[in-house]
């Protein structure tokens, strides 16, 4: 498995998890994810971390909206 495929799979898994957790359609959460990627990309020095920050931002956005459950620690 190449690293890009592994990253895409991890992104998809995270988006699916957030969608289940927030009880929103996957497409809605995926759109939030890509919106965050677009916002973060221009200022990113290390592009490999973009997905991590985008997922974090979407999770925080969903928490603020009250549609997601806090992550288990």
N, C-alpha and C positions, 0 to 999 in steps of 0.2 A: 504494500500500500504506500503510495507516495504521500508526502507531507501535505500537499494541497488537498487531496481527497480526505485525509484524516482531519484536517482543519474544518473543511466543509461539513463533515459528518459531526464533528463536535459542535459546530455552530447550529446545525439543524437540531441536534439533540437538545441543546440549551434552549432554543426557540420553542421546541415542542414541550419541554418541561415547563417553561414560563407560561405557555398557553394553557396547559393542563392546570397548573397551579392557580392561574388567574381566571380560569373558566372562560377564556376568550378564544375565538377561532385562531388557528395557527397563522392564517394569512394576515390577520390584524397585528399579531405580535411580530410576525416577520416584517411587516411594513414599518413598525416602530424600530426594529433592529436596523433595517437599511437606512431609515431616516437618521439614526444615530451614527451609522458608519459614514454617511455623507457629511454630517456635521463635524465629525472628528478627523476625517482624512486630511483636510488641508493643513492642520497644525501638527500632524503626527510625524515624529522623527523616525520612529521604528514602526513600520507598517504591520509587523507581525503581532503587535499587541492590540491592534484596533478592535478585533472581535471581542477580546476580553473586556475592554472598556465599554464597548457598545452593549454587550450583554448586561454588564453591571448597571449601566445607565437605564436600560429598559426595565430591569428589575426594580430599580429605585423609582422610576416613573410609575410603574404598576403599583408599587407599595403606597406611593403618595396618593394615587387614585383610589386606593382601598380595594383593588381588585386582585392583589397577590398576597399570599401568605409569606411571612418572614422566612428566610432560609433557616434550615436547621443547622446548628453549629455543633 
